[in-house]
Amino acid sequence: MKFTLIMILLMCSMSQVHAQVKILPVGVFHFTFPNLDAQQVIKTHQIDVLEPEFQKQIEQIVNALSEFEPDYVVVEHKLKHANALNRAYLQYLKTGELPGRSETYQLGFRIANKRSLNKVHGVDTWGKLYQATATYLSSEQGETAFNAFYNNPPDKALKVSQGDPVYKERGIAAELIRLNQPDTIRQSLNNYLVGHFKYATEEQPYFGADFETGRWFNRNLRILRNIQQLPYKNGERILLIYGAGHLNVLNYLFDGSSEFERVSPLPFLQAADDIMHSQTNMSESE
């Protein structure tokens, strides 16, 4: 009897450890176009998301993603600036005025408000370079040599283009659908494994691999760790709004973790896209 009770308690404990939290990662382009990522967007391909046409599209996306019923809205905003982020969110709740063009505000704040959440969670951080890598890059000579290789690697033909954005012709939801295709996400990892990844010096033959370990892989592992520190309970739901490039690592981590059950954003985004096109067709027929 005592042994049976111990086994029941152990099984209950194990089920609690492995109980999953649903997480819906939405890969986005950066609405402010800072061009700080590996994928650059030329000026002629950029849009102003504050224009009425795009604001209407964003509202449709907000409505569609809110159907996931998230308990937490998580955005690509530095964790160390969490207090400033939530002061801005509380101000938005008072005034109804969004503080800027960023997807953090346009999507994150709006969805959190629609769900009556009292907080938006920023989990972003930088990775940590190995000391030898950081020391090399701190010298003018080392930085110049690495940048030259970075900008013009001998294997640049291996770099994969993510293609031109389609938000001007087909709308924001269509662009997000394109960015969140599994093949697109998988292929985006390629550019972190060629080019500068192969940079080497006599003293550091694995310099490129060490650089990317800290710059990209360590960063995303830290982002996951920040998500794990949210005070969620079993059965709750997390909506993650992040630069699409991060999903080539983050989705892999979510899928490998018994803590999370990853949910595809594609049905939600498709619903928003369908509404946009149905409304467009109705207006054209009038």
C-alpha positions in Angstrom: 0.0 0.0 0.0 2.8 2.4 1.0 4.7 1.5 -2.2 1.5 2.1 -4.3 1.0 5.5 -2.7 4.6 6.5 -3.4 4.2 5.5 -7.1 1.0 7.5 -7.5 2.7 10.6 -6.0 5.7 10.1 -8.2 3.5 9.8 -11.3 1.6 12.9 -10.3 4.9 14.8 -9.8 6.1 13.7 -13.2 2.9 14.7 -15.0 3.3 18.2 -13.4 6.9 18.5 -14.7 5.9 17.5 -18.2 2.6 19.3 -18.4 2.7 21.7 -21.3 2.1 25.4 -21.7 0.9 26.3 -25.2 3.1 28.8 -26.9 2.3 30.5 -30.2 5.4 32.1 -31.8 4.6 34.7 -34.5 7.6 35.7 -36.6 7.3 39.2 -37.8 9.2 41.8 -39.8 10.2 44.8 -37.8 7.6 47.5 -38.3 10.1 50.3 -37.8 12.6 48.8 -40.3 15.8 49.4 -38.2 17.8 47.1 -40.6 19.9 45.7 -37.7 19.3 42.1 -38.8 21.0 39.8 -41.3 18.0 40.4 -43.6 17.9 44.0 -44.8 14.9 45.8 -46.3 15.6 48.4 -48.9 13.8 51.8 -48.6 11.5 51.1 -51.6 10.2 47.9 -49.9 9.4 49.6 -46.6 5.9 50.7 -45.5 4.5 53.1 -43.0 2.3 50.9 -40.7 0.5 54.0 -39.4 -1.2 54.5 -42.8 -5.0 53.9 -42.4 -4.9 50.9 -44.8 -2.2 49.1 -42.8 -3.8 50.1 -39.5 -7.0 48.3 -40.6 -4.9 45.2 -41.5 -3.1 45.3 -38.2 -6.4 45.4 -36.3 -7.6 42.3 -38.2 -4.4 40.5 -37.3 -4.8 41.6 -33.6 -8.4 40.2 -33.6 -7.3 36.9 -35.2 -4.3 36.3 -32.8 -6.5 37.3 -29.8 -8.5 34.2 -30.6 -5.6 32.1 -29.2 -6.6 33.6 -25.9 -3.1 34.2 -24.5 -2.5 34.6 -20.8 0.9 36.2 -21.6 1.9 38.5 -24.4 5.7 38.3 -24.9 7.6 40.7 -27.2 11.1 41.4 -28.6 11.9 44.1 -26.0 14.9 44.1 -23.7 14.2 42.4 -20.4 16.3 45.0 -18.6 13.9 47.7 -19.8 10.8 45.8 -18.6 9.7 48.6 -16.3 9.8 51.2 -19.0 7.9 48.9 -21.3 5.1 48.5 -18.8 4.9 52.2 -18.0 4.3 52.7 -21.7 1.7 50.0 -21.7 -0.2 51.4 -18.8 0.0 54.8 -20.4 -1.6 53.3 -23.5 -4.4 51.8 -21.4 -5.2 55.3 -20.1 -4.9 57.3 -23.3 -5.6 54.7 -26.1 -2.6 56.2 -27.9 0.2 53.8 -29.0 3.7 55.1 -28.4 5.1 54.1 -31.9 5.2 52.0 -35.0 7.0 49.0 -33.5 5.2 45.6 -33.6 5.7 45.6 -29.8 3.1 48.3 -29.6 1.0 47.7 -32.8 0.5 44.0 -32.1 1.7 43.4 -28.5 0.0 46.2 -26.7 -3.2 45.9 -28.7 -3.6 42.1 -28.1 -2.7 42.5 -24.4 -5.4 45.2 -24.0 -7.9 43.1 -25.9 -7.2 40.2 -23.5 -7.4 42.6 -20.5 -3.9 41.8 -19.4 -2.1 44.1 -17.0 1.4 43.6 -18.4 3.4 43.0 -21.5 6.5 40.9 -21.1 9.8 41.8 -22.8 12.3 38.9 -22.9 15.0 40.0 -25.3 18.7 40.1 -24.4 22.1 39.9 -26.1 24.2 36.8 -26.3 27.6 36.5 -24.7 30.8 36.2 -26.7 33.8 34.1 -25.7 36.4 36.3 -24.1 38.9 35.6 -26.9 36.4 36.5 -29.5 35.5 39.7 -27.8 39.1 40.6 -27.3 39.9 40.1 -31.0 36.9 42.3 -32.1 37.9 45.0 -29.6 41.0 45.7 -31.6 40.7 48.0 -34.6 42.7 45.6 -36.8 40.6 42.5 -35.8 37.3 44.3 -36.2 38.3 45.7 -39.6 39.5 42.2 -40.9 36.3 40.5 -39.6 34.0 43.1 -41.0 35.7 42.9 -44.4 35.1 39.1 -44.4 31.6 39.5 -43.1 30.6 41.9 -45.9 32.3 40.0 -48.7 32.8 36.3 -47.8 34.2 34.0 -50.5 31.1 31.8 -50.3 28.5 34.6 -50.6 26.8 32.6 -53.3 25.7 30.2 -50.6 23.7 32.9 -48.8 19.9 32.4 -49.2 17.6 35.3 -49.9 14.4 35.3 -48.0 12.7 37.0 -51.0 10.9 40.3 -51.3 8.2 41.3 -48.9 4.6 41.1 -50.1 2.8 43.5 -47.7 2.5 46.3 -50.3 0.7 44.0 -52.9 -1.0 41.5 -50.7 -1.1 42.9 -47.1 0.7 42.5 -43.8 -1.1 39.2 -42.9 0.1 37.7 -46.2 3.7 38.8 -45.4 3.5 37.2 -41.9 2.1 34.0 -43.5 5.1 34.0 -45.8 7.6 34.5 -43.0 6.1 31.8 -40.8 6.2 29.0 -43.4 8.2 26.1 -41.9 10.5 25.9 -44.9 11.1 29.7 -44.8 12.0 29.5 -41.1 14.3 26.5 -41.6 16.1 28.1 -44.6 16.7 31.3 -42.7 19.2 29.5 -40.5 21.5 29.0 -43.4 22.9 32.5 -43.4 24.2 32.0 -39.8 26.2 28.9 -40.9 28.0 30.3 -44.0 30.0 33.4 -44.7 31.3 34.9 -41.5 30.7 31.5 -39.8 33.8 30.3 -41.6 36.1 33.2 -40.6 39.3 31.9 -39.0 42.6 33.3 -37.7 45.8 31.5 -36.9 45.2 31.8 -33.2 41.4 31.2 -33.4 40.6 28.6 -36.2 37.0 28.4 -35.0 36.5 32.2 -34.7 33.4 32.3 -36.9 31.7 29.4 -35.1 32.6 30.9 -31.7 31.3 34.3 -32.8 27.9 32.9 -33.9 27.7 30.7 -30.8 27.6 33.9 -28.7 25.9 36.3 -31.1 23.0 34.1 -32.2 22.7 30.7 -30.5 23.5 31.9 -26.9 21.2 34.9 -27.4 18.2 32.6 -28.3 19.0 30.2 -25.5 18.9 33.2 -23.1 15.6 34.4 -24.6 14.2 30.9 -23.9 15.4 31.1 -20.4 13.7 34.5 -19.9 10.5 33.0 -21.2 10.8 30.1 -18.8 10.9 32.6 -15.9 7.4 33.9 -16.6 5.1 33.0 -13.8 2.8 30.8 -16.0 0.9 27.9 -14.7 0.1 24.5 -16.4 -2.4 24.9 -19.1 -1.8 28.7 -19.7 -1.0 30.2 -23.1 1.8 32.4 -24.3 1.8 34.5 -27.4 5.3 35.3 -28.6 5.8 38.2 -31.1 9.4 38.2 -32.3 11.6 38.9 -35.3 11.0 36.0 -37.7 14.7 35.2 -37.9 14.7 34.1 -34.3 12.3 31.3 -35.0 14.9 29.2 -36.7 16.3 28.5 -33.2 13.4 29.3 -30.9 10.9 26.9 -32.6 13.5 24.1 -32.4 13.9 24.8 -28.7 10.2 24.9 -28.1 9.7 21.6 -30.0 12.5 20.0 -27.9 11.1 21.0 -24.6 8.5 19.0 -22.7 7.5 22.3 -21.0 5.9 23.8 -24.2 3.5 22.8 -26.9 4.1 24.9 -29.9 1.1 26.1 -31.8 1.3 27.3 -35.5 0.3 30.9 -36.1 -0.6 30.1 -39.7 -4.4 29.4 -39.2 -4.8 32.6 -37.2 -2.9 34.7 -39.8 -4.8 33.0 -42.6 -8.1 34.0 -40.9 -6.9 37.6 -40.8 -5.8 37.5 -44.5 -9.2 36.0 -45.5 -11.1 38.8 -43.8 -9.0 41.4 -45.5 -9.6 39.9 -48.9 -13.3 39.4 -48.3 -13.7 43.1 -47.3 -11.6 44.2 -50.3 -13.9 42.2 -52.6 -17.0 43.6 -51.0 -15.8 47.2 -51.4 -14.8 46.6 -55.1 -18.3 45.2 -55.8 -20.1 48.2 -54.4 
